[in-house]
Amino acid sequence: MTKKVNIPNVGIAEVSEYIPTEEIENQILNFEEQAEKNITKKKQTASVHFRWSEFEIARAKKIAEKLGMPYQTYLKSTLKQAMDIDEKKFM
């Protein structure tokens, strides 16, 4: 459950004068720490291995070359786009 935090409404002129309480400062630090953890978690990758015909790999390489990118990057982006479409359709 997310705890709601009341962030004081301060004007631009007052920002430099605002000194958070120790509790608010700790909450801000906790939010920053959690944000870093979330970012790190989303950046983690895993290897995926599957067998594919030489014909399909050659097709992917030709298309990727025309797009000016490595074929594995092309495959990954194409698969992600297809998954995004399916996710919107079915979820």
N, C-alpha and C positions, 0 to 999 in steps of 0.2 A: 504494500500500500504506500502510495506517495504521500509524503507529509506536505501540506500546503505551508508556504512561507509568505509572510507579509513583507513585501519589499516597499520600503517607504518611498513616497512620491516626493522627490526633491527637484527643484528647478535647476536649470543649468548653472546659475550663479552660485547655488548652494552646494553643488556636487563636491567641490574641493574642500568644503567645510564639513562634509558628512563623515562621521566616524562611527562605523558599525559597532554594535555591542559585541562582546566576546561570543555570545550565542550565534548571532547573525554571521559573524566572521567564520565560525566553525562550520555553519551550514553552507556558506559559500565554498569553503575549502572541500567539504564533503561532496558538493555538487561537481566541482572541478575534478576531483578524484574519480567520481563515478563516470563522468563524461570521458575521461581518459581511458578507463577500463572498457567502456562501450566502444570507443573508437578502436582500441587495440583488438577487441574481440571481433569486430567486423572486418578488420584487416587480415585476420588469420586465414590461411589458405590450406587446402588439402590437395593432394595429387589424385587425379582421376585417370584411370587406364581403361581403354576399351579397344576392341579390335574393329578395324574398318577396312574396307576394300581399298586396294591400291588406286583403283579408278576414282573413288570418292576423295581420297587424299590428294590425288593429282588435280582434281577439280577445285578443291579448296585452295591448293597452292596457287593455281592460275588466277583465281578470283582475288586472293589476298595480294598477289603481286600487282594486279591492276589497281588495287586500292592502296598499295604502298605500305603494306603492313605484313608482319610475320603471319604465316598461315595458322599457327596455334592461337594467336591473338584474334585473328579473324573468326576461327571456330568458336572461341570462348564468347566473343561479342555476339555472334549470330545465335548461339544457344541461349545466351542471356536474354536477347530480344524476344526469342520465341517463348521463353519461360515467362517473361513479363506479360506477353499477350495472353498466354494460357491462364496465368494467375488472375488477371482481370476478368477473364471469362468464367472461371470456375470457382473463384473464392469470394 
